[in-house]
């Protein structure tokens, strides 16, 4: 078993971190869950053979969505359910990211901005693929919201798994015959325009709070400037089936921004962890800095981080079955 874990980091440094940082309740709840998972603090039960030759104690799991110890079973259940649902067609992976200048706005309006990002990504894909130049049909979309980089910095973005075809208004399946879903520059500009427009309306309605004590109008002007900047939207290559992307998304649904396998060492109030994808790359942080980076990715209570649209919408089961 891996000796240095997320739980060990929180057990060693969270009390000090909490004393120096005012934290919302869902951050404190997450820290308590991670610290006490599978310990006597959560209770448990004894498992033994009838003849009392052997017995062992099983402590209860916290089942928090950011707990690495509780992640595996939940991920496998979700993955198996989705694999049964997706179509046996080509799929594409599309990633929508907001620029650095909007991260402070997202941090102050997590629920509202996350919903706006979901909506803008969904509407961008559906609008483009409705166009006969790209497909002329309604696709299936599974969208997953992530907030972190490999070094645990804040990086809100939406991953979308998109079918390489869709259902036409005549009720026929239409497949994408070229090697790309749609031009990334077109998707980038459309997503940027939609998110800026909905954010602008949010300021005017008072549903979005501007950061740094600035007025809503100043942030609207700031948004207008961002409308002239190139945003980061990535349209990945075609996959023969969606299972590979599903597996990729599943790793981010439970267990938090970093798994225990990436923790290399805990030494002298410092954490050393691997942030490399293929090649090993190490970063060292103070324990309190590590905890702070980790907790900023705790989603608000009842937050939905995965949504399905188009043919994969729960309301479109009949259309989905027709496509099969």
C-alpha positions in Angstrom: 0.0 0.0 0.0 1.2 3.5 -0.8 2.5 5.0 2.5 2.3 8.7 1.5 -1.3 9.6 0.6 -3.7 12.6 0.3 -5.2 11.5 3.7 -1.8 11.5 5.4 -1.1 15.1 4.0 -4.5 16.3 5.4 -3.9 14.5 8.7 -0.5 16.2 9.1 -1.3 19.7 8.0 -5.0 20.5 7.8 -5.4 21.7 11.4 -2.7 24.3 10.9 -4.1 25.3 7.5 -7.6 25.8 8.9 -6.4 28.0 11.7 -4.9 30.4 9.2 -7.6 30.3 6.5 -11.3 31.1 6.8 -13.0 28.2 4.9 -16.6 27.6 3.6 -18.4 24.7 5.1 -18.1 22.4 2.1 -14.3 22.8 2.2 -14.3 21.9 5.9 -16.6 19.0 5.3 -14.4 17.7 2.5 -11.3 18.0 4.7 -13.0 16.1 7.5 -14.1 13.3 5.1 -10.6 12.9 3.6 -9.0 12.9 7.1 -11.3 10.3 8.6 -12.1 8.0 5.7 -11.7 4.3 6.7 -10.7 5.2 10.2 -12.3 4.4 13.5 -13.8 8.0 13.5 -16.4 6.9 11.0 -17.2 3.6 12.7 -17.1 0.2 11.0 -17.9 -3.5 11.5 -16.1 -6.7 12.2 -16.0 -9.5 9.6 -15.2 -13.0 10.9 -15.7 -16.7 10.0 -18.3 -18.7 11.9 -15.7 -20.7 13.8 -13.9 -17.6 14.9 -10.6 -18.7 13.3 -10.2 -15.3 11.6 -11.7 -11.8 12.0 -10.9 -8.3 10.7 -12.2 -4.8 11.1 -13.6 -2.9 8.2 -13.9 0.9 8.8 -16.5 2.9 6.9 -15.6 5.0 3.8 -16.4 8.7 3.6 -17.7 8.4 0.0 -16.7 12.0 -0.7 -16.3 12.7 -4.4 -12.8 14.0 -3.9 -11.5 11.1 -1.8 -9.0 8.9 -3.7 -9.8 5.9 -1.5 -13.5 5.9 -2.5 -13.0 6.7 -6.1 -12.4 3.3 -7.8 -15.8 1.7 -7.3 -17.8 4.8 -8.2 -15.7 5.4 -11.3 -16.2 1.8 -12.5 -20.0 1.9 -11.9 -20.3 5.2 -13.9 -18.0 3.9 -16.7 -20.0 0.6 -17.2 -23.2 2.5 -17.3 -22.0 5.0 -19.9 -20.4 2.2 -22.0 -23.8 0.6 -22.3 -25.4 3.9 -23.3 -23.0 5.3 -26.0 -23.4 4.6 -29.6 -21.0 2.3 -31.5 -19.9 5.1 -33.7 -16.9 7.5 -34.1 -16.6 10.0 -31.3 -14.7 13.3 -30.9 -13.2 14.9 -27.9 -13.6 18.7 -27.6 -12.2 20.9 -24.8 -13.5 24.4 -24.0 -11.4 26.6 -21.7 -11.9 30.1 -20.4 -8.9 32.6 -20.4 -6.9 33.4 -17.3 -8.6 36.7 -17.0 -12.0 35.1 -16.2 -10.8 32.8 -13.4 -11.4 35.3 -10.6 -15.0 35.8 -12.0 -15.5 32.0 -12.0 -14.2 31.7 -8.4 -16.7 34.2 -7.2 -19.6 32.7 -9.2 -18.8 29.0 -9.3 -22.3 27.7 -9.7 -23.4 30.3 -12.2 -20.3 30.4 -14.3 -20.0 26.6 -14.4 -23.6 26.5 -15.7 -22.8 29.2 -18.3 -19.7 27.2 -19.5 -21.8 24.0 -19.8 -24.5 25.9 -21.8 -22.0 27.7 -24.0 -20.2 24.5 -24.9 -23.4 22.6 -25.5 -24.9 25.4 -27.7 -21.7 25.8 -29.7 -21.6 22.1 -30.6 -25.3 21.7 -31.3 -25.4 24.9 -33.4 -22.3 24.0 -35.5 -23.4 20.4 -36.2 -26.9 21.5 -37.0 -25.3 23.3 -39.9 -25.3 21.1 -43.0 -21.7 22.3 -43.8 -20.5 20.3 -40.8 -23.2 17.6 -40.3 -26.9 18.8 -40.5 -28.0 16.6 -37.6 -28.3 16.4 -33.8 -25.3 14.7 -32.1 -24.9 13.1 -28.7 -22.8 15.0 -26.1 -21.5 14.0 -22.7 -19.9 17.0 -21.0 -17.6 16.9 -17.9 -16.5 19.9 -16.0 -12.9 20.0 -14.5 -11.2 22.7 -12.6 -7.5 21.7 -12.2 -4.1 21.4 -13.9 -1.6 18.7 -13.2 0.0 21.1 -10.6 -3.4 21.6 -9.0 -3.8 25.2 -10.2 -7.2 26.6 -11.0 -8.1 25.9 -14.7 -11.9 25.6 -15.3 -12.7 23.8 -18.6 -15.3 21.5 -20.1 -14.5 18.2 -21.8 -17.0 17.0 -24.3 -17.4 13.6 -25.8 -19.3 14.1 -29.1 -20.7 11.5 -31.5 -19.3 11.5 -35.0 -22.7 11.7 -36.5 -26.3 12.5 -35.5 -30.0 12.2 -36.2 -31.4 14.4 -39.0 -34.8 16.1 -38.9 -36.0 13.3 -41.3 -35.1 10.7 -38.7 -32.0 9.3 -40.5 -28.5 8.8 -39.2 -25.9 11.1 -40.8 -22.2 10.3 -40.2 -19.3 12.7 -40.4 -17.2 11.6 -43.4 -14.2 13.9 -43.0 -11.4 13.6 -40.5 -12.4 16.5 -38.3 -15.6 17.4 -36.4 -15.6 21.1 -37.3 -12.9 23.9 -37.6 -11.5 24.7 -34.1 -11.3 28.4 -34.9 -15.0 28.5 -35.7 -15.8 26.7 -32.5 -13.5 28.9 -30.5 -15.1 32.1 -31.7 -18.6 30.9 -31.3 -18.0 29.6 -27.8 -16.3 32.9 -26.8 -19.2 34.9 -28.2 -21.8 32.8 -26.4 -20.0 32.9 -23.0 -19.3 36.6 -23.2 -22.9 37.3 -24.1 -24.4 35.2 -21.3 -21.9 36.6 -18.8 -22.8 40.2 -19.9 -26.5 39.4 -19.3 -25.7 37.9 -15.9 -24.1 41.2 -14.8 -27.1 43.2 -16.1 -29.5 40.9 -14.2 -27.4 40.9 -11.1 -26.9 37.1 -11.1 -23.1 37.5 -11.4 -20.9 39.2 -8.9 -18.0 41.2 -10.3 -14.6 40.6 -8.6 -12.3 43.0 -6.8 -15.1 45.5 -6.0 -15.4 46.5 -9.6 -18.8 47.5 -11.0 -20.7 45.3 -13.4 -20.2 47.8 -16.2 -16.4 47.7 -15.8 -16.5 44.0 -16.1 -18.7 44.2 -19.1 -16.1 46.4 -20.7 -13.5 43.9 -19.7 -15.5 41.1 -21.3 -15.7 43.1 -24.5 -11.9 43.3 -24.6 -11.7 39.5 -24.1 -14.0 39.1 -27.1 -11.0 40.2 -29.2 -8.6 37.7 -27.7 -8.0 34.2 -28.9 -9.4 31.6 -26.4 -8.3 28.0 -26.0 -10.7 25.5 -27.6 -9.3 22.2 -28.7 -10.9 19.8 -31.2 -9.1 16.4 -30.9 -8.8 13.7 -33.5 -11.4 11.2 -34.3 -11.7 8.1 -32.1 -13.2 4.8 -33.6 -15.3 4.5 -30.4 -16.0 6.6 -27.4 -14.7 4.2 -24.7 -11.2 5.8 -24.7 -12.5 9.3 -24.0 -15.0 7.9 -21.5 -12.2 6.2 -19.5 -10.3 9.5 -19.6 -13.3 11.5 -18.3 -14.0 8.9 -15.6 -10.7 9.4 -14.0 -11.7 13.0 -13.2 -15.2 12.3 -11.9 -14.1 10.9 -8.5 -11.0 11.0 -6.4 -10.2 14.7 -6.8 -7.5 16.6 -8.7 -4.7 14.2 -7.7 -4.5 10.5 -6.9 -2.3 8.8 -4.3 -0.1 7.2 -6.9 1.2 10.7 -7.8 2.3 11.5 -4.3 6.1 10.7 -4.2 7.1 11.8 -0.7 6.0 13.8 2.4 9.0 15.2 4.2 9.6 18.0 6.6 6.2 19.7 6.0 6.7 19.4 2.3 4.9 17.4 -0.4 6.7 16.1 -3.5 4.4 14.9 -6.3 4.6 14.0 -9.9 2.9 16.3 -12.4 4.3 14.8 -15.6 2.0 13.0 -18.1 4.5 10.6 -19.7 7.8 11.7 -18.5 8.2 12.1 -14.7 8.2 15.7 -13.5 8.4 16.5 -9.8 7.1 19.5 -7.8 7.6 20.3 -4.2 5.1 22.4 -2.2 4.6 23.2 1.5 1.9 21.0 3.0 -0.3 24.0 3.6 0.1 25.2 0.1 -0.7 21.8 -1.2 -3.9 21.6 0.9 -4.9 25.1 -0.3 -4.5 24.1 -3.9 -6.4 20.9 -3.4 -9.4 22.4 -1.6 -10.0 25.1 -4.2 -11.3 22.2 -6.4 -14.0 21.1 -4.0 -17.3 21.6 -5.8 -20.2 23.3 -4.1 -22.8 21.1 -2.5 -25.1 19.2 -5.1 -23.0 20.5 -8.0 -23.5 18.5 -11.2 -20.2 18.0 -12.9 -21.3 15.8 -15.8 -24.2 16.6 -18.1 -25.6 14.9 -21.2 -27.1 16.7 -24.2 -28.6 16.0 -27.6 -29.0 12.3 -28.3 -27.4 11.4 -25.0 -29.9 13.6 -23.1 -32.1 11.4 -20.7 -35.1 12.8 -22.5 -33.9 11.4 -25.9 -33.9 7.7 -25.2 -36.3 7.0 -28.1 -34.1 8.9 -30.6 -31.0 7.2 -29.2 -32.5 3.8 -29.6 -33.5 4.7 -33.2 -29.8 5.6 -33.9 -28.7 2.2 -32.6 
